[in-house]
Amino acid sequence: MTGDAGSAIVDFALVGGLLTVLFVAVLQVMLAQHVRNTLVDCAAEGARYAAVGGRSPAEGVERTRQLITQSLSDTYAQDVTAVRTTRDGLDVIEVAVSAPLPVVGLIGPGGRLDVLGHALVEEP
């Protein structure tokens, strides 16, 4: 009998645990990036919707909420605002979405995602 007997089982357990933690961390980053990209797209679409044909920023908020609810969940559509503002001398609609950062299980970073969508106002 050698002094290394049974060490393969310990090595497997340690490496397996490390790989599992690494895999879950990569999943966490992928989920957060997916939610962020979806929110950015919904905010931009809501801004474009409000900017066309004399619609109001409130209609852009409603459109953004509908898109977020269809794509993700009602949880992410709670804090949506829109305002008509001026950027570089141009009238734009700016839609802002603030949503919770998705967390896998109870482990992971907390906080909120804040995204903006802009569109030039097109007067009829």
C-alpha positions in Angstrom: 0.0 0.0 0.0 1.4 3.4 -1.0 0.9 6.8 0.7 -1.2 8.1 -2.2 -4.0 5.6 -1.9 -7.4 7.4 -2.1 -6.0 10.8 -3.2 -7.7 10.6 -6.6 -11.1 10.7 -4.8 -10.1 13.8 -2.9 -8.6 15.5 -6.0 -11.9 14.8 -7.9 -14.0 16.2 -5.1 -11.9 19.4 -4.8 -11.6 20.0 -8.6 -15.3 19.1 -9.1 -16.4 21.7 -6.5 -14.2 24.4 -8.0 -15.5 23.7 -11.5 -19.1 23.8 -10.2 -18.6 27.2 -8.6 -16.9 28.5 -11.8 -19.8 27.2 -13.9 -22.4 28.9 -11.7 -20.5 32.1 -11.8 -20.4 32.1 -15.6 -24.2 31.3 -15.6 -24.7 34.3 -13.3 -22.8 36.7 -15.7 -24.7 35.3 -18.7 -28.1 35.8 -17.1 -27.3 39.3 -16.0 -26.0 40.2 -19.4 -29.1 38.8 -21.1 -31.4 40.7 -18.8 -29.4 43.9 -19.4 -29.5 43.6 -23.2 -33.2 42.9 -23.1 -33.9 45.9 -21.0 -31.8 48.1 -23.2 -33.7 46.9 -26.3 -37.1 47.4 -24.6 -36.2 50.9 -23.5 -35.0 51.9 -26.9 -38.1 50.5 -28.6 -40.3 52.3 -26.1 -38.4 55.6 -26.8 -38.9 55.0 -30.6 -42.6 54.3 -30.1 -43.1 57.5 -28.1 -41.0 59.6 -30.5 -43.2 58.9 -33.6 -46.4 60.7 -34.7 -46.8 63.0 -31.7 -47.2 60.4 -29.1 -46.5 61.2 -25.4 -43.7 59.9 -23.2 -46.3 58.2 -21.1 -47.2 56.0 -24.2 -43.5 55.1 -24.4 -43.5 54.0 -20.8 -46.5 51.8 -21.3 -45.0 50.3 -24.5 -41.7 49.6 -22.6 -43.6 48.0 -19.7 -45.5 45.7 -22.2 -42.2 44.6 -23.9 -40.4 44.0 -20.6 -43.4 41.9 -19.3 -43.5 39.9 -22.5 -39.7 39.3 -22.6 -38.8 38.9 -18.9 -41.3 39.4 -16.1 -43.5 42.0 -14.3 -40.7 42.3 -11.7 -38.4 44.1 -14.2 -41.1 46.5 -15.4 -41.9 48.3 -12.1 -39.6 51.3 -12.5 -39.9 52.8 -16.0 -39.9 56.5 -16.7 -39.8 58.6 -19.9 -39.1 62.3 -20.5 -38.8 64.6 -23.5 -35.5 66.4 -23.3 -32.9 68.1 -25.5 -29.5 66.5 -26.4 -27.1 68.4 -28.5 -29.8 70.7 -29.7 -32.2 67.9 -30.7 -35.5 66.9 -29.1 -35.3 63.3 -27.9 -37.4 61.0 -25.8 -35.4 59.3 -23.1 -36.8 56.1 -21.5 -35.1 55.0 -18.3 -35.5 51.5 -16.8 -34.3 50.5 -13.3 -34.7 46.8 -12.5 -33.2 44.4 -10.0 -30.1 42.5 -10.9 -30.9 38.9 -11.4 -29.2 36.5 -9.0 -28.8 32.8 -9.3 -29.8 31.4 -5.9 -28.9 33.4 -2.9 -25.3 33.9 -4.0 -24.3 36.8 -6.2 -24.1 40.5 -6.5 -27.1 42.5 -5.4 -28.2 45.8 -6.7 -30.0 47.3 -9.7 -29.6 47.6 -13.4 -30.2 51.1 -14.8 -30.5 51.4 -18.6 -31.5 54.2 -21.0 -33.1 54.3 -24.4 -33.2 57.3 -26.7 -35.0 58.3 -29.9 -35.2 61.5 -31.9 -38.6 63.1 -31.8 -40.4 63.0 -35.2 -43.0 65.7 -35.4 -46.0 65.0 -37.7 
